[in-house]
Amino acid sequence: MTDIPGAFVDQLKEVLGAENVLTDPADCWPYGQDNSRKHHAPDAVAYATTHAQVLETVRLCNQDNVPLVARGRGTGTTGSAIPVRGGLVLSLERMDRIVGMDAANRVMRVEPGTINQAIQDEAAKHGYFWPPDPTSAGYCTVGGNIALNAAGPRALKYGTTRENVLGLVAVTGKGDEIHTGTYTTKGVVGYDLTRLIIGSEGTLAIVTEATLRLTPLPESRRTLQAVYASVRTAATAVARIMSQPITPCALEFVDAAAIEMIRNYSKATLPKGAGALLMVELDGSEAAMDAAVESVSIAARGDGLLNLAAARTREEAAELWATRKALSPALRNIAPNKLNEDVVVPVSRIPELIEGLENLSREYRIPIVNFGHAGNGNIHVNLLYDTQNPEQEKNARPCLSRVFDLVLALGGTLSGEHGIGVEKRDYINRAIDPVTLELMRAIKRQFDPKGLLNPDKVFPPAQA
Ligand SMILES: Cc1cc2nc3c(=O)[nH]c(=O)nc-3n(C[C@H](O)[C@H](O)[C@H](O)COP(=O)(O)OP(=O)(O)OC[C@H]3O[C@@H](n4cnc5c(N)ncnc54)[C@H](O)[C@@H]3O)c2cc1C
């Protein structure tokens, strides 16, 4: 059953080809979900392969008032790709060409459906990489990376998607073609619409091409694992590591609850009394590596350190990382239902965050497991609850609300890399003041006067 006009579907088929427009509910169903596990089926799904088709599709949606959601590969975790009002899902997955590789200028131009890993593979042929490294790199698109300002461990040294995109070609919600940013690494000409569109969750414009800033591949990498007696001593070490002159390319944190899970669900060996664990990765020239390891090791040593291990070979590094990587499968085993947040606090306040989370866990009787990108203060907070347990089911959301209050009180923010989507839109008022929020809504209206592009995301519906 479709709620969109038949004439609209006919015109869409003319633009995209009949074989590229789906209206059968069974075909549309998979395009109603993402990794948030929420679902709302669209009325139609269309595949674009050119910028001109995207432009024409947005214009048709405006003409017939059809809600429109751009989609990469649906790996987002906050429901941002779910067509909550039905309408049309425009899949960009077939717009996956690498448009240009300019090694001399460290620039690559790509279409939005290009998979992150395909970008890394192409860049590597020329001695480069593109820094955003979400764990989902093998199956998420650069369009999704841009819309959610995706990142990963490497953001600590190399920045997030925002710092690694020079310019965009996009189609606004109104149906206008725009060109933002520069081809150069410097430029101050007009407002920075590139940074505005990055992280806007597909609510302002549909990206049809991106100019990416590449970075030379490091010659060498080294990994260290440091185990501490407590979160406080580990967090103090994070501050020490971040204030010595070598910036790690990753500085990951795992708390005591997560260590306990790793112990129970993997073969990783960790010293008794471990209260927190840090994984540190360094990269750079081979000649500089020993001195870099020494500098970070000196910073890592101190009160509460139980064990410091440095890998010299790839195999040893893989073994050290196995502890951190055991977490996701362990989490899946222990708690089928979890609220997985990616809050950020200033690095120096991580101990207060973890202490506060332990208190909330006790108060609401919900196990909370924390790990993440300590160097950025970006901690993945996992509320593990069982829907079959009525007390936990009742307490999970109120506990989450208190988690957000805690994060904001510590000078932090609600999301470091996953975005707001539908999952966190009801909390945005707590993070952003009313005047600033109104300016954001006015910007949205300017890009998308009819409010058709990814409606009801980021802001609560009444405020959009
Ligand atoms: C196992 C797993 C691990 C993950 N690890 C990480 C991680 O380490 N770091 C991290 O940051 N994220 C991570 N994610 C989240 C997710 O993979 C990223 O946010 C990714 O960027 C989403 O890309 P996608 O192509 O799947 O986008 P989708 O989920 O399809 O869409 C996400 C948003 O982008 C919009 N969008 C898509 N294409 C366009 C376009 N061309 N123009 C405008 N808007 C568009 C959509 O409307 C939607 O709002 C992980 C997800 C999974 C499942």
The ligand as a MOL file (V3000), in Angstrom:
LIG
                    3D

  0  0  0     0  0            999 V3000
M  V30 BEGIN CTAB
M  V30 COUNTS 53 58 0 0 0
M  V30 BEGIN ATOM
M  V30 1 C 29.2430 -2.7850 13.5150 0
M  V30 2 C 29.1970 -1.2830 13.4060 0
M  V30 3 C 30.2960 -0.5730 13.8160 0
M  V30 4 C 30.2870 0.8360 13.7220 0
M  V30 5 N 31.3960 1.5100 14.1070 0
M  V30 6 C 31.4030 2.8540 14.0100 0
M  V30 7 C 32.5740 3.5870 14.3990 0
M  V30 8 O 33.5780 3.0280 14.8210 0
M  V30 9 N 32.5410 4.9410 14.2700 0
M  V30 10 C 31.4330 5.5880 13.7720 0
M  V30 11 O 31.4810 6.8140 13.6630 0
M  V30 12 N 30.3290 4.9180 13.4040 0
M  V30 13 C 30.2780 3.5780 13.4970 0
M  V30 14 N 29.1580 2.8900 13.1230 0
M  V30 15 C 27.9690 3.6330 12.6390 0
M  V30 16 C 27.8470 3.7430 11.0960 0
M  V30 17 O 28.5090 2.6870 10.4480 0
M  V30 18 C 28.3900 5.0590 10.5700 0
M  V30 19 O 27.6670 6.1380 11.1270 0
M  V30 20 C 28.3330 5.2180 9.0420 0
M  V30 21 O 28.8660 6.4710 8.7300 0
M  V30 22 C 26.9230 5.1100 8.4380 0
M  V30 23 O 27.0720 4.9690 7.0280 0
M  V30 24 P 25.9130 4.3320 6.1410 0
M  V30 25 O 26.3510 4.3340 4.7330 0
M  V30 26 O 25.5120 3.0050 6.6830 0
M  V30 27 O 24.7690 5.4080 6.3670 0
M  V30 28 P 23.2070 5.1740 6.6220 0
M  V30 29 O 23.0130 4.4460 7.9220 0
M  V30 30 O 22.5700 4.6290 5.4260 0
M  V30 31 O 22.7290 6.6740 6.8150 0
M  V30 32 C 23.1510 7.4130 7.9290 0
M  V30 33 C 22.6820 8.8730 7.7590 0
M  V30 34 O 23.3230 9.4120 6.6170 0
M  V30 35 C 22.3640 9.9950 5.7460 0
M  V30 36 N 22.9270 9.8630 4.4080 0
M  V30 37 C 23.4050 8.7560 3.8080 0
M  V30 38 N 23.8950 9.0550 2.6000 0
M  V30 39 C 23.7470 10.3900 2.4390 0
M  V30 40 C 24.0630 11.3240 1.3990 0
M  V30 41 N 24.6440 10.9380 0.2670 0
M  V30 42 N 23.7500 12.6290 1.5850 0
M  V30 43 C 23.1610 13.0580 2.7150 0
M  V30 44 N 22.8400 12.2190 3.7250 0
M  V30 45 C 23.1270 10.9120 3.5820 0
M  V30 46 C 21.0940 9.2150 6.0030 0
M  V30 47 O 19.9480 9.9610 5.6460 0
M  V30 48 C 21.1950 9.0200 7.5020 0
M  V30 49 O 20.7450 10.1840 8.1640 0
M  V30 50 C 29.1340 1.4960 13.2240 0
M  V30 51 C 28.0170 0.7520 12.8160 0
M  V30 52 C 28.0450 -0.6190 12.9070 0
M  V30 53 C 26.8450 -1.3830 12.4610 0
M  V30 END ATOM
M  V30 BEGIN BOND
M  V30 1 1 1 2
M  V30 2 1 2 3
M  V30 3 2 2 52
M  V30 4 2 3 4
M  V30 5 1 4 5
M  V30 6 1 4 50
M  V30 7 2 5 6
M  V30 8 1 6 7
M  V30 9 1 6 13
M  V30 10 2 7 8
M  V30 11 1 7 9
M  V30 12 1 9 10
M  V30 13 2 10 11
M  V30 14 1 10 12
M  V30 15 2 12 13
M  V30 16 1 13 14
M  V30 17 1 14 15
M  V30 18 1 14 50
M  V30 19 1 15 16
M  V30 20 1 16 17
M  V30 21 1 16 18
M  V30 22 1 18 19
M  V30 23 1 18 20
M  V30 24 1 20 21
M  V30 25 1 20 22
M  V30 26 1 22 23
M  V30 27 1 23 24
M  V30 28 2 24 25
M  V30 29 1 24 26
M  V30 30 1 24 27
M  V30 31 1 27 28
M  V30 32 2 28 29
M  V30 33 1 28 30
M  V30 34 1 28 31
M  V30 35 1 31 32
M  V30 36 1 32 33
M  V30 37 1 33 34
M  V30 38 1 33 48
M  V30 39 1 34 35
M  V30 40 1 35 36
M  V30 41 1 35 46
M  V30 42 1 36 37
M  V30 43 1 36 45
M  V30 44 2 37 38
M  V30 45 1 38 39
M  V30 46 1 39 40
M  V30 47 2 39 45
M  V30 48 1 40 41
M  V30 49 2 40 42
M  V30 50 1 42 43
M  V30 51 2 43 44
M  V30 52 1 44 45
M  V30 53 1 46 47
M  V30 54 1 46 48
M  V30 55 1 48 49
M  V30 56 2 50 51
M  V30 57 1 51 52
M  V30 58 1 52 53
M  V30 END BOND
M  V30 END CTAB
M  END
